């Protein structure tokens, strides 16, 4: 399984301004060791009518009313149409800029952004989270802030993409937000920046509970998670792993998280076009194989995050608390192209150790608890705001206390 060392199972890769489920949907990624070479004979065997494609291109070049054609746009349009014809929502052609953005996102490197996640309520974007180390955090934006204006423009009713476009801008430039916070109107100037944000945060909750939030499974997640877990375990009686709004990421990082809690066995299984089942085993280096564990999930917990939650559930290692997860059970591979773009192609489906697929239906939590107000979700980046208003976290603490007491 060498091509899965940097496998990526996820949803949101370009959402550094307005959140992983606002500014685009991306899926699983891995990088093949060998690029396929397609010869003319292989094209004809596949039934591709290259002659008709070339004929159409010649007609366009000779007869289209605008003689100043952009060859790069024609190339990218052709690739987009080819991939769309597959009828697979997770396979996509990424242009050079999109591909660079995806790579930067999973490296947690953000440029020209302010670093907030948002939900939309009443037509307005509402801050649902602030990225660690971001300009938004330094400027004092808080979870629950309702963004009413951006640089004097009323943003009610704007699409996520348009709101994002208003907030983004050159590094070092300033954007002025007018927000409503607890009935007060505040003017918050934010200087757009270039920053790297951690993918894992942690804090200590009452009764010696270690809380760890993983935002996505990126380049540095494995190292960050190991560091947070090792530092937090001494003196901890239980762990809450928060995977809410985690759209996925590199499967190597996801497997490392599973391996921290399970000493042996299968992390997940994968089935490709050949029908052969490939097993991905845990590392055998469990840091916390017996400590009581509860995992928080919601409707935006997807793909690689579902692998972690589902595998821990299948091994009877953790209870899941929250709402049913997103339900993405396929893997994509990134094939970089000569123009700097990328073919993001579905190559396999994955299954949990007990044989379940989450595709289309997600994971059902052990304990179902809704979060009526997304702004009540606990944010370890802003622990001073407290956790008591978060009903999912409160219930997870109850479940965890029960496990701790039963184990005594």
C-alpha positions as CSV (number, residue, x, y, z in Angstrom):
1,X,0.0,0.0,0.0
2,X,2.9,2.4,-0.7
3,X,0.7,4.8,-2.6
4,X,-1.3,5.4,0.6
5,X,1.4,6.8,2.7
6,X,0.0,10.3,2.0
7,X,-3.5,9.1,1.2
8,X,-6.1,11.8,1.9
9,X,-9.7,11.2,2.7
10,X,-11.5,14.5,3.1
11,X,-13.9,17.2,2.2
12,X,-12.8,20.9,2.4
13,X,-9.5,21.9,1.1
14,X,-9.8,25.5,0.1
15,X,-11.8,26.9,3.0
16,X,-9.5,29.0,5.0
17,X,-11.7,32.0,5.1
18,X,-15.2,30.7,5.5
19,X,-14.9,27.1,6.6
20,X,-14.4,23.7,5.3
21,X,-18.0,23.3,4.1
22,X,-18.4,26.7,2.5
23,X,-15.7,27.4,0.0
24,X,-15.5,24.1,-1.9
25,X,-15.6,20.4,-1.6
26,X,-12.5,18.2,-2.1
27,X,-12.0,14.6,-1.4
28,X,-9.4,11.9,-0.7
29,X,-5.9,12.4,-1.9
30,X,-2.8,10.3,-2.3
31,X,0.2,10.6,-4.6
32,X,1.1,7.7,-6.9
33,X,4.6,6.6,-7.2
34,X,4.3,5.9,-11.0
35,X,2.4,8.1,-13.4
36,X,0.3,6.2,-16.1
37,X,1.4,6.6,-19.7
38,X,-1.5,6.4,-22.2
39,X,-0.5,5.4,-25.7
40,X,-2.6,5.9,-28.9
41,X,-3.4,2.2,-28.9
42,X,-4.7,2.4,-25.3
43,X,-6.9,5.4,-26.3
44,X,-8.5,3.5,-29.1
45,X,-9.0,0.4,-26.9
46,X,-10.8,2.6,-24.3
47,X,-13.1,3.9,-27.0
48,X,-11.9,7.5,-26.9
49,X,-12.7,9.1,-30.3
50,X,-9.6,11.3,-30.5
51,X,-10.3,12.1,-34.1
52,X,-13.6,13.8,-33.3
53,X,-12.1,15.7,-30.4
54,X,-9.3,17.0,-32.7
55,X,-11.9,17.8,-35.4
56,X,-14.0,19.9,-33.0
57,X,-10.9,21.8,-31.8
58,X,-9.9,22.6,-35.4
59,X,-13.5,23.8,-36.1
60,X,-13.4,26.1,-33.1
61,X,-10.0,27.5,-34.0
62,X,-11.0,28.1,-37.6
63,X,-14.6,29.4,-37.2
64,X,-15.3,30.8,-33.7
65,X,-16.1,34.5,-34.0
66,X,-13.4,35.5,-31.5
67,X,-10.0,34.5,-33.0
68,X,-8.1,35.3,-29.8
69,X,-8.7,32.0,-28.1
70,X,-7.0,31.2,-24.8
71,X,-5.4,27.7,-25.3
72,X,-5.0,27.2,-21.5
73,X,-8.7,27.8,-20.9
74,X,-9.6,25.4,-23.7
75,X,-7.4,22.8,-22.2
76,X,-8.8,23.2,-18.7
77,X,-12.4,23.3,-20.0
78,X,-11.7,20.0,-21.9
79,X,-10.3,18.4,-18.8
80,X,-13.2,19.6,-16.6
81,X,-15.7,18.2,-19.1
82,X,-14.0,14.9,-19.3
83,X,-14.0,14.4,-15.5
84,X,-17.5,15.7,-15.1
85,X,-18.7,13.0,-17.6
86,X,-17.6,10.3,-15.1
87,X,-20.6,11.3,-13.0
88,X,-18.6,11.0,-9.8
89,X,-19.0,14.0,-7.5
90,X,-15.6,13.4,-5.9
91,X,-13.5,13.2,-9.0
92,X,-12.5,16.7,-10.2
93,X,-10.0,18.5,-12.3
94,X,-8.2,21.1,-10.3
95,X,-6.6,24.0,-12.1
96,X,-3.0,25.1,-11.1
97,X,-4.3,27.7,-8.7
98,X,-6.8,25.4,-7.1
99,X,-4.2,22.6,-6.8
100,X,-1.8,25.0,-5.1
101,X,-4.5,26.2,-2.7
102,X,-5.3,22.6,-1.8
103,X,-1.7,21.8,-1.1
104,X,-1.3,24.9,1.0
105,X,-4.5,24.1,2.9
106,X,-3.4,20.7,4.0
107,X,0.0,22.3,5.0
108,X,-2.1,24.7,7.1
109,X,-0.5,27.6,5.3
110,X,-2.9,30.5,4.6
111,X,-2.2,33.6,2.7
112,X,-4.4,36.7,2.3
113,X,-7.0,35.2,4.6
114,X,-8.2,36.2,8.1
115,X,-8.9,32.6,9.4
116,X,-12.5,32.1,10.4
117,X,-15.1,29.3,9.9
118,X,-18.7,30.5,9.3
119,X,-22.2,29.3,9.4
120,X,-25.1,31.2,7.8
121,X,-28.1,32.4,9.8
122,X,-30.7,34.8,8.7
123,X,-28.7,35.4,5.6
124,X,-25.7,36.6,7.4
125,X,-22.3,34.8,8.0
126,X,-21.8,34.0,11.6
127,X,-18.4,33.1,13.0
128,X,-18.5,29.4,13.9
129,X,-14.8,29.2,14.8
130,X,-11.5,31.1,14.7
131,X,-8.3,29.4,13.4
132,X,-5.4,29.3,15.9
133,X,-2.7,31.8,15.1
134,X,-4.9,33.7,12.7
135,X,-5.3,37.5,12.0
136,X,-9.0,37.1,13.1
137,X,-7.9,35.8,16.5
138,X,-5.4,38.7,17.0
139,X,-8.1,41.2,15.9
140,X,-10.5,39.9,18.6
141,X,-13.2,38.2,16.5
142,X,-15.1,35.6,18.5
143,X,-17.3,32.6,17.8
144,X,-20.9,33.8,17.5
145,X,-20.0,37.2,16.0
146,X,-22.6,38.0,13.2
147,X,-20.8,39.6,10.3
148,X,-23.1,42.3,8.9
149,X,-20.8,44.4,6.7
150,X,-17.4,43.9,5.0
151,X,-15.7,47.2,4.0
152,X,-19.0,49.0,4.2
153,X,-20.9,46.4,2.1
154,X,-24.0,44.7,3.6
155,X,-23.4,41.0,3.3
156,X,-26.9,39.7,4.0
157,X,-27.9,37.2,1.3
158,X,-24.5,36.9,-0.3
159,X,-23.3,33.5,-1.3
160,X,-20.4,31.9,0.6
161,X,-18.2,32.4,-2.4
162,X,-19.0,36.1,-2.6
163,X,-18.6,36.7,1.1
164,X,-15.3,34.9,0.9
165,X,-14.1,37.0,-2.0
166,X,-14.9,40.2,-0.1
167,X,-13.0,39.1,3.0
168,X,-9.9,37.7,1.1
169,X,-7.3,40.1,-0.2
170,X,-3.6,40.9,-0.5
171,X,-1.3,40.1,2.5
172,X,-0.9,43.1,4.6
173,X,-4.1,44.8,3.5
174,X,-6.9,45.7,5.9
175,X,-10.5,44.6,5.8
176,X,-13.1,46.2,8.1
177,X,-15.9,44.0,9.5
178,X,-19.0,45.3,11.3
179,X,-20.2,42.5,13.6
180,X,-23.1,42.1,16.0
181,X,-22.1,40.6,19.4
182,X,-24.6,40.1,22.1
183,X,-26.7,43.0,20.9
184,X,-23.8,45.4,20.4
185,X,-22.5,46.6,17.1
186,X,-18.7,46.5,16.8
187,X,-16.3,47.6,14.1
188,X,-13.4,45.2,13.8
189,X,-10.5,46.0,11.5
190,X,-8.5,42.9,10.5
191,X,-5.1,42.9,8.7
192,X,-5.0,40.0,6.2
193,X,-1.9,37.9,6.7
194,X,0.2,34.9,5.8
195,X,0.0,32.4,8.7
196,X,0.3,28.8,9.5
197,X,-2.3,27.4,11.8
198,X,-2.1,24.3,14.0
199,X,-4.5,21.4,13.1
200,X,-4.7,20.1,16.7
201,X,-5.5,22.0,19.9
202,X,-6.1,20.7,23.4
203,X,-7.1,21.9,26.9
204,X,-7.9,20.5,30.3
205,X,-11.6,20.2,31.2
206,X,-13.0,19.7,34.7
207,X,-12.4,16.4,36.6
208,X,-9.0,15.9,34.8
209,X,-10.5,15.3,31.3
210,X,-8.1,15.9,28.4
211,X,-9.9,17.5,25.4
212,X,-8.3,17.3,22.0
213,X,-9.8,18.9,18.9
214,X,-8.5,17.9,15.4
215,X,-9.6,20.4,12.7
216,X,-8.3,18.4,9.8
217,X,-5.8,15.7,9.0
218,X,-3.0,17.7,7.4
219,X,0.8,17.5,6.9
220,X,1.6,18.2,10.5
221,X,-1.4,16.6,12.3
222,X,0.4,13.4,13.3
223,X,3.2,15.2,15.0
224,X,0.9,17.8,16.6
225,X,-1.5,15.1,17.9
226,X,1.3,13.0,19.4
227,X,2.8,16.0,21.1
228,X,-0.6,17.1,22.6
229,X,-1.5,13.6,23.7
230,X,1.8,12.9,25.3
231,X,1.8,16.2,27.1
232,X,-1.8,15.9,28.3
233,X,-2.0,12.2,29.3
234,X,-0.2,12.5,32.7
235,X,-2.9,13.2,35.3
236,X,-5.8,12.7,32.9
237,X,-8.6,10.3,33.8
238,X,-10.2,10.3,30.3
239,X,-10.0,11.8,26.8
240,X,-12.6,13.5,24.6
241,X,-11.6,13.6,20.9
242,X,-13.5,16.2,19.0
243,X,-13.9,15.5,15.3
244,X,-16.8,17.8,14.7
245,X,-16.6,19.8,11.4
246,X,-13.5,17.8,10.5
247,X,-13.8,17.2,6.7
248,X,-10.9,14.7,6.5
249,X,-7.4,14.8,5.3
250,X,-4.4,12.5,5.0
251,X,-5.2,8.9,5.9
252,X,-1.7,8.4,7.3
253,X,-2.5,11.0,10.0
254,X,-5.9,9.4,10.6
255,X,-4.3,6.0,11.0
256,X,-1.8,7.5,13.5
257,X,-4.6,8.8,15.6
258,X,-6.4,5.4,15.6
259,X,-3.0,3.8,16.5
260,X,-2.7,5.9,19.6
261,X,-5.7,4.2,21.1
262,X,-5.7,0.7,19.6
263,X,-2.6,-1.5,20.2
264,X,-3.3,-3.9,17.3
265,X,-5.6,-4.7,14.5
266,X,-7.0,-3.2,11.3
267,X,-7.5,0.6,11.0
268,X,-9.6,0.3,7.8
269,X,-9.8,-1.7,4.5
270,X,-9.7,-0.5,1.0
271,X,-11.1,-2.0,-2.2
272,X,-10.0,-0.7,-5.6
273,X,-11.0,-1.5,-9.2
274,X,-9.4,-4.9,-9.0
275,X,-11.7,-6.0,-6.2
276,X,-8.7,-6.9,-4.0
277,X,-9.1,-6.0,-0.3
278,X,-6.1,-4.1,1.1
279,X,-5.8,-3.8,4.9
280,X,-4.3,-0.9,6.7
281,X,-3.1,-2.0,10.2
282,X,-2.4,0.2,13.2
283,X,1.2,0.9,14.0
284,X,1.3,-1.1,17.3
285,X,2.7,2.0,19.2
286,X,-0.5,2.9,21.2
287,X,0.1,5.8,23.6
288,X,-3.3,5.5,25.3
289,X,-4.6,2.0,24.8
290,X,-6.8,1.8,27.9
291,X,-7.8,5.4,29.0
292,X,-11.6,6.0,28.7
293,X,-12.3,7.7,25.4
294,X,-15.3,9.5,23.8
295,X,-15.4,10.9,20.3
296,X,-17.5,13.9,19.3
297,X,-19.0,13.9,15.7
298,X,-21.5,15.8,13.7
299,X,-22.9,16.1,10.2
300,X,-19.7,17.7,9.0
301,X,-17.4,14.9,10.3
302,X,-16.3,13.3,7.0
303,X,-14.1,10.8,5.3
304,X,-10.8,10.4,7.1
305,X,-12.5,11.7,10.3
306,X,-15.1,9.1,9.8
307,X,-12.4,6.5,9.5
308,X,-11.1,7.5,12.9
309,X,-14.5,7.7,14.6
310,X,-15.8,4.5,12.9
311,X,-12.6,2.4,13.5
312,X,-12.6,3.4,17.2
313,X,-16.3,2.5,17.3
314,X,-15.8,-0.8,15.5
315,X,-13.0,-1.8,17.9
316,X,-15.4,-1.0,20.8
317,X,-12.7,1.5,21.9
318,X,-14.8,4.7,22.1
319,X,-18.4,5.8,22.3
320,X,-19.5,8.3,19.6
321,X,-21.6,11.3,20.8
322,X,-23.3,13.9,18.5
323,X,-25.1,13.6,15.3
324,X,-24.9,11.3,12.2
325,X,-21.7,11.9,10.2
326,X,-21.4,13.1,6.6
327,X,-21.0,9.7,4.8
328,X,-18.1,9.7,2.4
329,X,-16.5,6.3,1.8
330,X,-14.4,6.8,-1.3
331,X,-10.7,7.6,-1.9
332,X,-9.2,9.8,-4.6
333,X,-5.7,10.0,-5.9
334,X,-4.1,13.2,-7.1
335,X,-2.3,12.9,-10.5
336,X,-0.4,16.1,-11.1
337,X,-0.5,17.3,-14.7
338,X,2.1,19.0,-16.9
339,X,0.2,22.3,-16.8
340,X,0.5,22.5,-13.0
341,X,-3.1,21.3,-12.5
342,X,-4.3,18.0,-11.1
343,X,-6.6,15.1,-11.8
344,X,-8.4,14.3,-8.5
345,X,-9.7,10.8,-9.3
346,X,-11.7,8.3,-7.4
347,X,-9.8,5.0,-7.3
348,X,-11.2,3.0,-4.4
349,X,-13.7,2.7,-1.6
350,X,-12.9,2.1,2.0
351,X,-14.5,0.1,4.7
352,X,-14.3,-0.1,8.5
353,X,-12.7,-3.1,10.3
354,X,-16.2,-4.6,10.8
355,X,-16.9,-4.4,7.1
356,X,-19.2,-1.3,7.2
357,X,-19.1,1.4,4.6
358,X,-20.2,4.9,5.6
359,X,-20.8,6.0,2.0
360,X,-24.1,7.8,1.6
361,X,-25.3,7.2,5.2
362,X,-22.5,8.0,7.6
363,X,-22.0,6.8,11.2
364,X,-24.7,6.7,13.8
365,X,-23.5,7.9,17.2
366,X,-23.9,5.8,20.2
367,X,-25.6,8.8,21.9
368,X,-27.4,11.2,19.6
369,X,-27.3,14.8,20.8
370,X,-28.1,17.9,18.6
371,X,-26.4,21.2,18.7
372,X,-29.3,23.7,17.9
373,X,-27.0,26.7,17.9
374,X,-23.6,26.1,16.1
375,X,-22.1,29.1,17.9
376,X,-22.4,27.2,21.2
377,X,-19.8,24.6,20.1
378,X,-16.9,24.8,22.4
379,X,-13.7,26.2,20.9
380,X,-10.5,25.4,22.6
381,X,-8.9,28.3,20.8
382,X,-11.1,30.5,23.0
383,X,-11.5,28.4,26.2
384,X,-12.6,31.6,28.1
385,X,-15.9,31.4,26.4
386,X,-16.6,28.1,28.3
387,X,-18.0,24.8,27.4
388,X,-21.2,24.6,29.4
389,X,-23.3,25.9,26.5
390,X,-22.2,23.1,24.3
391,X,-24.8,20.3,24.8
392,X,-22.8,17.7,22.8
393,X,-19.7,18.2,24.8
394,X,-21.7,18.3,28.1
395,X,-23.2,14.9,27.1
396,X,-19.8,13.5,26.1
397,X,-18.5,14.5,29.5
398,X,-21.4,12.6,31.2
399,X,-20.7,9.5,29.1
400,X,-17.0,9.7,29.9
401,X,-17.6,10.1,33.6
402,X,-19.7,6.9,33.5
403,X,-16.9,5.0,31.8
404,X,-14.4,6.3,34.3
405,X,-16.6,5.3,37.3
406,X,-17.3,1.9,35.8
407,X,-13.6,1.3,35.4
408,X,-12.7,2.1,39.0
